[in-house]
């Protein structure tokens, strides 16, 4: 299984460290078994962390069933950490601590996944009918040197199909090491803001911001976050982007409820007068 080779925004490893990381390909801790086609429901046992999102939002939370699809590769699956410590599991716990009692985060991360592989399994994952999808993909394409245009086309296909299915898409931006050449690195990094702008998608500028390259927040392979690394990703990178979208959903639900109530009143009034 091919490891991710992600360029981190800070604390970039030296070339020697990168070489050592690549040599660890056969030594990674096996990932948590998942259901067919990479769909795995997260558990709800991770303890909420004390952050600025600590205060419950019970009085204003999105109380209708809320399904969030975490779609991507090993960074989503949580390679090397317990199933309760990956980011989908931690995100579900945080949302419920915030008062989103009916929130469910589905872990559809698959180690070694490329953008082409992800597109090929979309029909399956779309059966979850997600309200929101957090899409983080492309790093495995980059380590293989797959043409940037192909990666971008696949991401656009995935975004469109998710949107057509009624899901709000949040795109996780990725970066890679310089070992593939500066032109490729720049072209790859430019995919994410361009797709976000063209397709009206909210962007997490760098999914691993504040975590990538920090030995204290990553496993021995220097690529995959630890539990503590995922805590930062959830609290600092995902929630500030996700929460406004949840508020939009809450408002839309309230409007629909009001409209349905009006329709029912009109229907009852009509029946009484006929």
N, C-alpha and C positions, 0 to 999 in steps of 0.2 A: 504494500500500500504506500502510495507516494505521500511523503510529508509535505506540509505547507512550507513555503519559503517566503515569509512576509517581511517587507521592509518596514521597520518601525520608525516612528517619527522622532524618537529620542533614544538615547542609550544604544545606538546602533552597534551590534556585535562586530568585532573585527573579523577579517577574512578567515583567520584561524578558527575562531569560534563557529563561523558559518560552516566551515569544512567539517568540524566536529559534529555539528548538528545534523548535517546531511548523512553522516556516518551512523547516526543513531536510528536509521530507518527501520531496522529489524528489532529494535529494543524498546519500542514504545509499549506502554501498558495497554492491554486489549481494551477496546471500548465496551461500554455496557450494552448487552444484547438488546436489540430493538425489534419491533414488529416488522412485518413484511414491508418492503419498499421504504424502509427508513423512518416510518412513523412511530413515535414513541411518546406515550403520555408521561408528563412529568409528575413526580410525587410532590407532596405538600408538607415536607417535614423540615426543610431548612429554616433556621431561626431568623426572623426579621432582623435586619441590621439597623442601627441607630443612624438615621440620615435625616436630611431636610424633608424627606417624604414620609417620615414616621407617623405624623398625625393622621388618624383615620378620616376618611372622607365619606362616612356612612350617610350623612344627610344629603350629599350631592353626588354620590357615586352612580355609576352605570349599573343598575340593578338587573337589567335584562341579561339573559345568557350572553356571555362574551367569550368568543373563541379567538385566540391569537396563535397564529402558525409561525413557529420559529423554523425557517427553512434555510438549509445551507450544508456546510461540510463539517469537518471535525471540530471546528471552533464552536459550532452550534451544538453538535452532538455531545461535546464535553469529553473528548478523548483524554483518558488518564485521571479523571476525577470521579468521585462517587456520583451516582445518578441523582442524588439530591443536591449536588453542588454545581451542576452545570448551569449555564445562564437561564435556560427556559424554566428550570425548576425554581431557581432563586427569584426569577421575575414573577412567577405565579404567586409565590409566597409574599413578595413585596406588594403586589396588587391587592391581594386579599387583606393584608395588613392596612392598606390604604382605604379599605372599605368596598372594594370591588369583589364582593363575596362570590359572585357567579363567574368570575374570570377563570378561564382554563387556557393554559399555554401548552400547545402540542409541540413536542420536540421531534422535528423532522430533519435533523442533521444526520449526515451520512459521511463517515470518514473516507477521505480520498475522492469525494465528489467533485466532478468538474461541471462547468456550466452546461455542457451537452448532456451529461447524465442527469442533471437536475431537470432540464426541459423534458427529457424522456419519461420522467416519473411524475410529471405535473398532473396528469389525469388522475393518478391515484391520490396524491396529496390534496387535490381540490375537493375530494369527497368530504373533507373535514369542514368545508364551507366556512372558511375563516372570515371574521370581521376585519381583522388586521393581519398582515403578513410582514414579518421582519426577514428580509432577504439578504443573506450574506454569502456571496459566492464569487469565485474567480481566482483565488490564490493558487489552487491546484493547477488551473490552466496555465498560470504564469510560470510555475516551476517547470512545466513541460515545454514552455516556450511557444504555446499555441498562439496563433495570429491574433492580435488585439481586435481586429475587426470581427473575427469569429466569436470571441468572448463577448464583445459588446452586442452583437446580434442575438446571441443566446439570452443575455440578460434582458434585452428589450422584449424578446419573445415571452420570457417568464413574467415580466412585469405586466405586459398586455393581457396575458391569459388570466393572471390573478385579478387584474382590474375588471376584466370582462366577467369574472365570476363574482364580482361585487365586493372584493376585498380591498381595503386601504393598504397600500404598500409603503413600507419604510425600507429604504435601501441602505445597507451597511457598506460604507466605502472601505476599500482595501488598498494597501501599498505593498511593495515588494523590494527585495534587495537589489543592489546595483549590479549584481554579478551578471545580469542579462544585458547590460549595456544601458546607458543613460537614455537613449531614444526609446527603447522598449519600456523602461521604467516610467518615463514621463507619459508616454502614450497610454500605458495601463492605468495609471493614477487618474488620468483625465476621463476615463470611461464613466465613472460614477457621477460626478457633478453634471456631466453632459446628459446622461440618461435621466437624471433627476429633473433637470431643467426641461428637457424636451417632453417628458412624459408626466409632468406635474406630480412628481414623487418626492416625498420628504426624505432628506439625506442625513444619515449619520456620517459626518465627514470622514472620520477614521474610526472604525469599529473598536480597535484596540488602543485608542488614545489613552495615555496615562498608565498603560499596562505593558504594551509591547516593548521588549528590550530590557525590562526591569527584572533582574534575576530573582528578586524577592517575590515577584508576582507571577512567575512562570515556572513550569516544570523543568526537569533536567534537560529536556530537548530544546529549551530556550524558545519554544514556539507556542506551546499550548498553555493557557492560563491555569493557575491554581484556583482553588475555591475563592481565595482572597482576591485574586485577579478578576474573577467573574463578578464578585461583589461590586467592584469599581465599575466594571463595564455596565452592569445593570443600573446602578444608582447614578452614575455620572454621564454615561453615554446613551443609554437607551431610554430611561424614564423621562428625562427632560424633553425628548422628542416624541415619545409615545403618549404621555399624559394629555397634551393638547388634542390629540386625535381621539382619545377616549372621551374627552369633554364634548367634542363635536358629535360623537356617536350618542352621547347622553342627550344632547340638545335635540338631535334628530328623532330619537325615541320619544322624547317628551312631545315634540310637535306631532308625531304620528299618533300618539295616544290621544292628544287633544282632537285631532282631525277625526279619528275613529269614533270618539265620543260624540262629536257633532253629527257625524253621519248616522249614528245609531239613534240619536235624538230625533233627527229629521225623519228617519224611517218610522219610528214609533208614532210620531205626530201624524204622518201620512196615513198610517194604518188606522189611527183613531178617527180620522175624518172621512174615511171611505166606508 
